[in-house]
Amino acid sequence: MAAAMVALCTAAVSAADAPRAPQAVRRLVVSIPDRKLALIENDAIVSVFAVAVGAPDSPTPIGTFIIVNRIPNPTYYKPGKIVGPGAANPLGTRWIGLNEKGYGIHGTDQPRSIGSARSHGCIRLRNRDVEQLFERVRPGDVVELYAERTPEITQLFGTP
């Protein structure tokens, strides 16, 4: 019995002390004027996606935010309207929620809107793109939303 306890304790300590793979440091950088989103991991560009941004009467918020949740096949809620998962859902196939209530990164049922300023402030991607992004990001990842070009934006997305 004592030998079994020692073996269990040793296994528990060994697992706790085992080296862990370093977690990727991820951030998403969105250029509102370029209508593009870059996924950056450990300071390397992984992917760049075309996006739709907020319309002039419902602009995308500016600043640094944090991903708080990820919801596959979300339900869309609006006063007087609920749309379940499916082809007619304005959120598309994935929701990546930000720490600014009501704002997120999501798919769309209007793929032709990508590249324009037509959302209610959220960042829209084609469903296939948001599905790819969804698999890479996690709650706690940083999302930076820029209204103006910076040297980093120019480096990420090139000159307009």
TITI-318804 format. One record per residue: residue number from 1; x, y, z of N, C-alpha, C, O, CB in turn. Coordinates in steps of 0.2 Angstrom, whole numbers. Glycine has a CB too. Example, Ala and Ser with C-alpha at 12.3 -4.5 7.8 and 13.67 -1.06 7.14 Angstrom:
[rec 1 [66 -28 39] [62 -22 39] [66 -16 39] [71 -17 42] [57 -22 45]]
[rec 2 [64 -11 35] [68 -5 36] [64 0 39] [67 6 40] [70 -3 29]]
//
This chain:
[rec 1 [4 -6 0] [0 0 0] [4 6 0] [3 11 -4] [-5 0 6]]
[rec 2 [10 6 4] [14 12 5] [18 13 -2] [19 19 -4] [19 11 10]]
[rec 3 [20 8 -5] [23 8 -12] [18 11 -17] [21 15 -21] [25 1 -14]]
[rec 4 [12 10 -17] [7 12 -21] [6 20 -20] [6 24 -25] [0 9 -21]]
[rec 5 [6 22 -14] [5 29 -12] [11 33 -15] [11 38 -18] [4 30 -5]]
[rec 6 [17 30 -14] [23 33 -16] [23 34 -24] [25 39 -26] [30 30 -14]]
[rec 7 [21 29 -27] [21 29 -34] [16 34 -37] [17 38 -41] [19 22 -37]]
[rec 8 [10 35 -33] [5 40 -35] [8 47 -34] [7 51 -38] [-1 39 -31]]
[rec 9 [11 48 -28] [14 55 -27] [19 56 -31] [20 62 -34] [16 55 -19]]
[rec 10 [24 52 -33] [29 53 -38] [26 55 -45] [29 59 -48] [34 47 -38]]
[rec 11 [21 51 -47] [18 53 -53] [15 60 -53] [16 63 -58] [13 47 -55]]
[rec 12 [12 61 -48] [9 68 -48] [14 74 -48] [13 79 -51] [4 69 -41]]
[rec 13 [19 73 -44] [25 78 -44] [28 78 -51] [29 83 -53] [30 76 -38]]
[rec 14 [29 72 -54] [32 72 -60] [28 76 -66] [31 80 -70] [34 65 -63]]
[rec 15 [22 75 -65] [17 78 -70] [17 86 -69] [17 89 -74] [10 75 -70]]
[rec 16 [17 88 -63] [17 95 -61] [24 98 -63] [24 104 -65] [16 96 -54]]
[rec 17 [29 95 -63] [36 97 -64] [38 97 -71] [43 100 -74] [41 94 -60]]
[rec 18 [34 93 -75] [36 92 -82] [35 98 -86] [31 103 -85] [31 87 -85]]
[rec 19 [40 99 -90] [40 106 -94] [34 106 -99] [32 101 -102] [47 106 -98]]
[rec 20 [32 112 -99] [26 113 -103] [28 117 -109] [32 121 -109] [20 117 -99]]
[rec 21 [24 116 -115] [26 119 -121] [24 127 -120] [18 128 -117] [22 116 -127]]
[rec 22 [28 131 -122] [26 138 -121] [19 140 -125] [19 138 -130] [32 143 -123]]
[rec 23 [15 144 -122] [9 146 -125] [10 152 -130] [15 156 -129] [4 148 -120]]
[rec 24 [7 151 -135] [8 157 -140] [5 163 -138] [0 163 -134] [4 155 -147]]
[rec 25 [9 169 -139] [6 175 -137] [3 178 -144] [6 179 -149] [12 180 -135]]
[rec 26 [-4 178 -143] [-8 180 -149] [-11 187 -148] [-13 189 -143] [-14 175 -150]]
[rec 27 [-12 190 -154] [-15 197 -154] [-18 197 -161] [-15 195 -166] [-11 203 -152]]
[rec 28 [-24 201 -161] [-27 202 -168] [-27 210 -168] [-28 214 -164] [-35 200 -168]]
[rec 29 [-24 212 -174] [-24 219 -176] [-28 220 -182] [-28 217 -187] [-16 221 -178]]
[rec 30 [-33 225 -181] [-38 227 -186] [-37 234 -188] [-36 239 -184] [-45 226 -183]]
[rec 31 [-36 235 -194] [-36 242 -197] [-42 243 -200] [-44 241 -205] [-30 243 -203]]
[rec 32 [-46 248 -197] [-53 250 -199] [-52 253 -206] [-56 251 -211] [-56 255 -195]]
[rec 33 [-48 258 -208] [-47 260 -214] [-45 255 -220] [-48 256 -225] [-43 266 -215]]
[rec 34 [-41 251 -218] [-39 245 -223] [-44 240 -223] [-44 236 -228] [-32 243 -221]]
[rec 35 [-49 239 -218] [-53 234 -218] [-50 227 -218] [-52 223 -222] [-59 235 -224]]
[rec 36 [-45 227 -214] [-41 220 -214] [-40 219 -206] [-39 223 -202] [-35 221 -218]]
[rec 37 [-39 212 -205] [-37 209 -198] [-31 205 -199] [-31 201 -204] [-43 205 -195]]
[rec 38 [-26 206 -195] [-20 202 -195] [-20 198 -188] [-21 200 -183] [-14 206 -195]]
[rec 39 [-19 191 -189] [-18 187 -183] [-11 186 -182] [-7 184 -187] [-21 180 -184]]
[rec 40 [-8 188 -177] [-1 188 -175] [0 183 -169] [-3 184 -164] [2 195 -174]]
[rec 41 [5 179 -170] [7 174 -165] [14 175 -164] [18 174 -168] [5 167 -166]]
[rec 42 [16 176 -158] [23 177 -156] [27 181 -161] [32 180 -163] [27 170 -156]]
[rec 43 [24 187 -162] [27 192 -166] [27 190 -174] [30 194 -178] [33 195 -164]]
[rec 44 [24 185 -176] [24 183 -183] [17 183 -186] [12 181 -182] [27 176 -184]]
[rec 45 [16 186 -192] [10 186 -195] [8 179 -197] [12 176 -201] [10 191 -201]]
[rec 46 [2 177 -195] [0 170 -196] [-5 170 -202] [-5 167 -207] [-4 167 -190]]
[rec 47 [-10 175 -202] [-15 176 -207] [-17 183 -207] [-17 187 -202] [-21 171 -206]]
[rec 48 [-19 185 -213] [-23 192 -214] [-29 190 -218] [-30 187 -222] [-18 197 -219]]
[rec 49 [-35 194 -215] [-41 193 -218] [-44 199 -219] [-43 204 -216] [-46 189 -212]]
[rec 50 [-48 199 -225] [-52 205 -226] [-58 205 -222] [-61 200 -220] [-55 205 -234]]
[rec 51 [-61 211 -220] [-66 211 -215] [-71 217 -217] [-69 221 -221] [-64 213 -208]]
[rec 52 [-77 217 -214] [-81 222 -214] [-81 226 -207] [-80 222 -202] [-89 220 -216]]
[rec 53 [-82 232 -207] [-82 236 -201] [-88 240 -200] [-92 240 -204] [-75 241 -201]]
[rec 54 [-88 244 -195] [-94 247 -193] [-96 253 -198] [-92 256 -201] [-94 250 -186]]
[rec 55 [-103 253 -199] [-105 259 -204] [-104 265 -200] [-103 266 -194] [-112 258 -206]]
[rec 56 [-104 271 -204] [-103 278 -201] [-108 279 -195] [-106 282 -191] [-104 283 -206]]
[rec 57 [-114 277 -196] [-119 278 -190] [-118 273 -185] [-122 274 -180] [-126 278 -193]]
[rec 58 [-114 268 -185] [-113 263 -180] [-106 261 -180] [-104 255 -182] [-118 257 -181]]
[rec 59 [-101 265 -179] [-94 264 -180] [-91 258 -175] [-94 257 -170] [-90 270 -179]]
[rec 60 [-86 255 -178] [-82 250 -174] [-79 254 -168] [-76 259 -170] [-77 246 -178]]
[rec 61 [-79 252 -162] [-75 255 -157] [-68 255 -158] [-65 250 -161] [-77 252 -150]]
[rec 62 [-64 260 -155] [-57 260 -156] [-54 258 -150] [-56 260 -144] [-55 267 -159]]
[rec 63 [-48 255 -150] [-44 254 -144] [-42 246 -143] [-42 243 -148] [-48 255 -138]]
[rec 64 [-40 245 -137] [-37 238 -136] [-42 234 -132] [-45 237 -126] [-30 238 -132]]
[rec 65 [-44 228 -134] [-49 224 -131] [-47 217 -129] [-41 216 -132] [-56 224 -135]]
[rec 66 [-50 213 -126] [-49 206 -124] [-54 202 -127] [-60 203 -126] [-47 205 -117]]
[rec 67 [-52 196 -129] [-57 191 -131] [-60 188 -125] [-56 186 -120] [-54 185 -136]]
[rec 68 [-66 188 -124] [-69 185 -118] [-73 179 -119] [-74 175 -114] [-74 190 -115]]
[rec 69 [-75 177 -125] [-79 171 -126] [-78 169 -134] [-77 173 -138] [-86 171 -124]]
[rec 70 [-80 163 -135] [-80 160 -142] [-86 156 -142] [-87 151 -138] [-73 156 -144]]
[rec 71 [-90 157 -147] [-97 153 -147] [-98 150 -154] [-98 154 -159] [-103 158 -145]]
[rec 72 [-97 144 -155] [-99 141 -162] [-106 141 -163] [-110 140 -158] [-96 134 -162]]
[rec 73 [-108 142 -169] [-115 142 -171] [-120 146 -166] [-124 144 -163] [-118 135 -171]]
[rec 74 [-118 153 -166] [-122 157 -161] [-129 159 -163] [-131 158 -169] [-118 164 -160]]
[rec 75 [-133 161 -158] [-139 163 -159] [-139 171 -159] [-136 174 -155] [-144 161 -154]]
[rec 76 [-142 174 -164] [-143 181 -164] [-149 184 -160] [-154 182 -162] [-143 184 -172]]
[rec 77 [-148 189 -156] [-153 192 -152] [-153 199 -153] [-148 203 -153] [-152 191 -144]]
[rec 78 [-159 202 -155] [-160 209 -156] [-167 210 -153] [-172 206 -154] [-160 211 -164]]
[rec 79 [-169 216 -150] [-175 217 -148] [-181 215 -153] [-181 218 -158] [-176 224 -145]]
[rec 80 [-185 210 -151] [-190 208 -156] [-188 203 -161] [-192 201 -165] [-193 214 -159]]
[rec 81 [-182 201 -161] [-180 196 -166] [-174 191 -163] [-170 193 -160] [-177 200 -172]]
[rec 82 [-175 185 -164] [-171 180 -162] [-170 176 -169] [-174 173 -171] [-173 176 -156]]
[rec 83 [-163 175 -170] [-162 170 -176] [-157 165 -174] [-151 166 -171] [-158 174 -182]]
[rec 84 [-159 159 -174] [-155 153 -172] [-149 152 -177] [-149 155 -182] [-159 147 -171]]
[rec 85 [-145 147 -175] [-140 145 -180] [-142 143 -187] [-148 140 -187] [-135 140 -177]]
[rec 86 [-139 145 -192] [-141 143 -199] [-139 148 -204] [-136 153 -202] [-148 142 -199]]
[rec 87 [-141 147 -210] [-139 152 -216] [-141 159 -215] [-138 163 -218] [-141 149 -222]]
[rec 88 [-147 160 -212] [-149 167 -211] [-147 170 -205] [-149 176 -204] [-157 166 -211]]
[rec 89 [-142 168 -201] [-140 171 -195] [-135 176 -197] [-130 175 -200] [-137 166 -190]]
[rec 90 [-136 183 -195] [-132 188 -196] [-125 187 -193] [-120 191 -195] [-135 195 -194]]
[rec 91 [-124 183 -188] [-118 182 -185] [-114 177 -188] [-108 175 -186] [-118 180 -178]]
[rec 92 [-117 173 -193] [-113 168 -197] [-112 162 -192] [-117 160 -188] [-106 170 -199]]
[rec 93 [-107 159 -193] [-106 152 -190] [-101 153 -183] [-101 148 -180] [-102 148 -195]]
[rec 94 [-98 158 -182] [-94 159 -176] [-95 166 -173] [-96 171 -177] [-87 157 -177]]
[rec 95 [-94 167 -166] [-94 173 -163] [-88 173 -158] [-87 168 -155] [-101 174 -158]]
[rec 96 [-84 178 -159] [-78 179 -154] [-80 186 -151] [-79 191 -153] [-71 179 -158]]
[rec 97 [-82 185 -144] [-84 191 -141] [-79 195 -137] [-74 192 -135] [-89 189 -135]]
[rec 98 [-79 201 -137] [-74 206 -134] [-77 208 -128] [-83 207 -126] [-73 212 -139]]
[rec 99 [-73 211 -124] [-74 214 -117] [-78 221 -118] [-79 224 -112] [-68 214 -113]]
[rec 100 [-80 222 -123] [-85 228 -124] [-91 225 -126] [-92 223 -132] [-82 233 -130]]
[rec 101 [-96 226 -121] [-103 223 -122] [-106 224 -129] [-106 230 -131] [-107 225 -117]]
[rec 102 [-108 218 -132] [-111 219 -138] [-107 219 -145] [-109 219 -150] [-116 225 -139]]
[rec 103 [-100 219 -144] [-96 219 -149] [-92 213 -150] [-90 210 -145] [-91 225 -148]]
[rec 104 [-90 211 -156] [-86 205 -157] [-84 204 -164] [-85 209 -168] [-90 199 -155]]
[rec 105 [-81 199 -165] [-78 197 -172] [-83 191 -174] [-83 186 -170] [-71 195 -172]]
[rec 106 [-86 191 -180] [-90 186 -181] [-91 185 -189] [-88 188 -193] [-97 187 -178]]
[rec 107 [-94 179 -191] [-95 178 -198] [-101 182 -200] [-103 187 -197] [-97 170 -199]]
[rec 108 [-104 180 -206] [-109 184 -209] [-114 180 -213] [-112 175 -216] [-107 190 -212]]
[rec 109 [-120 182 -214] [-124 180 -219] [-124 184 -225] [-128 183 -230] [-132 179 -216]]
[rec 110 [-120 189 -225] [-119 194 -231] [-112 194 -233] [-109 199 -232] [-122 201 -229]]
[rec 111 [-109 189 -236] [-102 189 -238] [-100 195 -242] [-94 197 -242] [-100 182 -241]]
[rec 112 [-105 197 -246] [-103 203 -251] [-102 209 -247] [-99 214 -249] [-109 204 -256]]
[rec 113 [-103 210 -240] [-102 215 -236] [-95 216 -234] [-92 221 -232] [-106 215 -230]]
[rec 114 [-91 210 -235] [-84 210 -233] [-80 216 -237] [-81 216 -243] [-81 203 -234]]
[rec 115 [-76 220 -234] [-72 225 -237] [-76 232 -237] [-73 237 -240] [-71 223 -244]]
[rec 116 [-82 232 -234] [-85 238 -233] [-86 240 -226] [-85 236 -221] [-92 237 -237]]
[rec 117 [-89 246 -225] [-91 248 -218] [-99 248 -218] [-103 252 -219] [-89 256 -217]]
[rec 118 [-101 242 -216] [-108 240 -216] [-111 237 -210] [-117 236 -209] [-110 236 -222]]
[rec 119 [-107 235 -205] [-109 232 -199] [-112 237 -194] [-111 243 -195] [-103 228 -196]]
[rec 120 [-114 234 -188] [-116 238 -183] [-111 239 -178] [-112 240 -172] [-123 235 -179]]
[rec 121 [-105 239 -180] [-99 241 -176] [-94 235 -175] [-89 235 -173] [-101 243 -169]]
[rec 122 [-97 229 -176] [-93 223 -175] [-88 222 -181] [-89 225 -186] [-97 216 -175]]
[rec 123 [-84 217 -181] [-79 215 -186] [-82 209 -189] [-83 204 -186] [-72 214 -184]]
[rec 124 [-84 209 -196] [-87 203 -199] [-81 200 -204] [-77 204 -207] [-93 205 -203]]
[rec 125 [-81 194 -204] [-77 190 -209] [-81 185 -212] [-87 183 -210] [-71 186 -205]]
[rec 126 [-79 183 -218] [-82 177 -221] [-82 171 -217] [-78 171 -213] [-79 175 -228]]
[rec 127 [-88 167 -217] [-88 162 -212] [-82 157 -212] [-80 155 -207] [-94 158 -214]]
[rec 128 [-79 156 -218] [-74 151 -218] [-68 154 -215] [-64 151 -212] [-72 149 -226]]
[rec 129 [-67 161 -215] [-61 164 -212] [-62 165 -205] [-58 163 -201] [-61 171 -215]]
[rec 130 [-69 166 -202] [-70 166 -195] [-69 159 -192] [-67 159 -186] [-76 169 -194]]
[rec 131 [-71 154 -196] [-70 148 -193] [-62 146 -192] [-60 143 -187] [-73 142 -198]]
[rec 132 [-58 148 -197] [-51 147 -196] [-48 151 -190] [-44 148 -186] [-47 149 -203]]
[rec 133 [-50 157 -190] [-48 162 -184] [-50 159 -177] [-46 159 -173] [-51 169 -185]]
[rec 134 [-57 157 -177] [-60 154 -171] [-55 148 -168] [-55 148 -162] [-67 151 -172]]
[rec 135 [-52 144 -172] [-48 138 -170] [-42 141 -167] [-39 137 -163] [-47 134 -176]]
[rec 136 [-39 147 -169] [-33 149 -166] [-33 153 -160] [-28 153 -156] [-29 153 -172]]
[rec 137 [-39 157 -159] [-39 162 -154] [-42 159 -147] [-45 154 -148] [-43 168 -156]]
[rec 138 [-41 162 -142] [-43 160 -135] [-45 166 -131] [-43 172 -132] [-38 156 -132]]
[rec 139 [-50 165 -126] [-51 170 -121] [-44 173 -118] [-40 169 -116] [-56 168 -116]]
[rec 140 [-44 179 -118] [-38 183 -115] [-33 185 -121] [-29 190 -119] [-34 178 -111]]
[rec 141 [-34 183 -127] [-30 186 -132] [-32 193 -133] [-38 195 -132] [-31 182 -139]]
[rec 142 [-28 197 -135] [-28 204 -136] [-31 206 -143] [-29 203 -148] [-22 208 -135]]
[rec 143 [-36 211 -144] [-38 213 -150] [-37 221 -150] [-40 224 -146] [-46 211 -151]]
[rec 144 [-33 223 -155] [-32 230 -156] [-36 233 -162] [-35 230 -168] [-24 231 -157]]
[rec 145 [-40 238 -161] [-44 241 -167] [-41 248 -168] [-42 252 -163] [-51 241 -165]]
[rec 146 [-39 249 -174] [-36 256 -176] [-40 259 -181] [-42 256 -186] [-29 255 -178]]
[rec 147 [-41 266 -180] [-45 270 -184] [-40 273 -189] [-43 276 -194] [-49 275 -181]]
[rec 148 [-34 274 -188] [-29 277 -192] [-23 272 -193] [-22 268 -189] [-27 284 -189]]
[rec 149 [-20 274 -199] [-14 270 -200] [-8 272 -196] [-7 278 -194] [-12 271 -208]]
[rec 150 [-5 267 -193] [1 268 -189] [7 264 -193] [6 261 -198] [1 265 -182]]
[rec 151 [13 265 -191] [19 262 -194] [18 254 -194] [19 251 -199] [26 264 -191]]
[rec 152 [15 252 -189] [14 244 -188] [9 242 -193] [9 237 -197] [12 242 -181]]
[rec 153 [3 246 -194] [-2 245 -199] [1 245 -206] [-1 240 -210] [-8 250 -198]]
[rec 154 [5 249 -208] [8 250 -214] [12 243 -215] [12 240 -221] [12 256 -215]]
[rec 155 [16 241 -210] [20 235 -211] [16 229 -212] [18 225 -216] [25 235 -204]]
[rec 156 [10 229 -208] [6 223 -208] [2 222 -215] [2 217 -218] [1 223 -203]]
[rec 157 [0 228 -217] [-5 228 -223] [-3 232 -229] [-6 232 -234] [-12 231 -221]]
[rec 158 [3 235 -229] [6 238 -234] [3 245 -235] [-1 247 -231] [5 234 -241]]
[rec 159 [5 249 -240] [3 255 -241] [-4 255 -245] [-6 250 -249] [7 260 -246]]
[rec 160 [-9 260 -243] [-15 259 -246] [-16 260 -254] [-21 260 -257] [-20 265 -243]]
//
